[in-house]
Amino acid sequence: MTIKVALAGAGAFGIKHLDGIRNIDGVEVVSLISRDLAKTREVAEKYGIGHVTTELSESLALKEVDAVILCTPTQMHAAQAKACLEAGKHVQVEIPLCDVLKDGEEVVALQKKTGLVAMCGHTRRFNPSHQYVHKKIQAGEFNIQQMDVQTYFFRRTNMNALGQPRSWTDHLLWHHAAHTVDLFAYQAGSPIVKANAIQGPIHKELGIAMDMSIQLKAANGAICTLSLSFNNDGPLGTFFRYIGDTATYIARYDDLVNGKEEKIDVSKVDVSMNGIELQDREFFAAIKEGREPNASVAQVLPCYQVLHQLEQQLNG
């Protein structure tokens, strides 16, 4: 059986999914949805996708579509995920699931009602570097005492990952912090019981804080310190330091080193080194096997409960 997929959002992230799906057997992207029809056609031609539209509802009306991947602006995620489930389609929505907790809760409730696969793109759960650490934890060889995480960008204007102007505003709390809040609870194997946040000045044009600091504590005593910035004119991306009882690990993108900066080979951890491809493989495997995927909307909801709490604290 070939799983037929509609992909919404032909921007930088949508293309990462299209590249990943090329390596997965038994999956075909049959419909591409994006706001700019000319650009969408161009991408569709390159990837051999037959159907192109600017309306998600058009793709959801196609009988042959089994599943949808949403790489659309954050503000649309929850409503579009619900539309997919209501149309009887499995859905994977890119991180974040929502930027208002109530919307995320509605997606989870609808998933339970329909029994369809609904998953959120918490890629860090799938990156081989983090999987390596996760397997050590599962084997009882490593326990986290502290995670120290830096998420740094230089984004004082509204640009996407390809350096093109963006029509929506990215958010340090609801998007970038979501990766680490979820990963910390997942790796600690323990729910977050305490969370604090402080933020820097609000940007005049963008209306968001450009700097933020978050502290987390898990029920088992592990702690996490997360620093986020859109002001950092230096190495970009997220850098994770795992400080544990038996080792220290530092993850930078797909590279993993120990505390002495000695490289750890993670090339054999999974079938690919591409976290997006591995995430997509899990989505399609869960559909074929009729099971809950890793990073299902239900599994990641606690992360958004924490973000909601932090937002209330920041606005308090």
C-alpha angles and dihedrals in degrees: 000000000000115000108223115212138197114204120203117201120038094199130110094300097042089056091053088057093047090052092048094047090054087071096051120089121224096025128106130181105221102168135038123196126191139140099247106063096195093051091044091053090051092053092043091054092050092052098036096245113162104201125056128179143152092222124076090202089064092057092044088056091060108104094208094058109102100171142017132211114202118207095162132126115301093246091063099046103094097041092047093046089054091048090054093050091046088053090054095252127135110239140205113189122195117242125310106051090201144340093220116054096220090059091053091049089053091053090052092048091050092048090054090049096049098036089218123140110266117175136170124221099248090157096180089072087062105038107112091230092059092038088057090056091043092055091051089052093047090050090054092243098115137029124189117241094171140356118206112193133181120192107187133176136158100225112140090147127046104268133147128226089277093053093252123135113266128218094214137048121253116219131217094208105038097036114021099031089048090071094057099036089056095041093051094054090042095050095040088050086219134098121255109254101172130036133172131179139184126182138201128233120318114250111246097225103028096042093218136104112262094200131042141169123202131186123195136184126194125213090251092058099258114138135205132199116197125188118191130185141168088187100067112120096192140062106354130216136046125310120194127199115192111197110192144165094264106023148358120240128190118198120196112176104304095342123097126190134170124243090277090056091250110152119246117207108234096164092105097046093094140356092273140022091222111100094197092053091048090049090051091047089056091049094052094041090053090052092049093044096041094233141123112273127227105265093027113171089254092053094050097043093092088062090059091046087058092047089051090052090049092049090053089049092050092047093043 
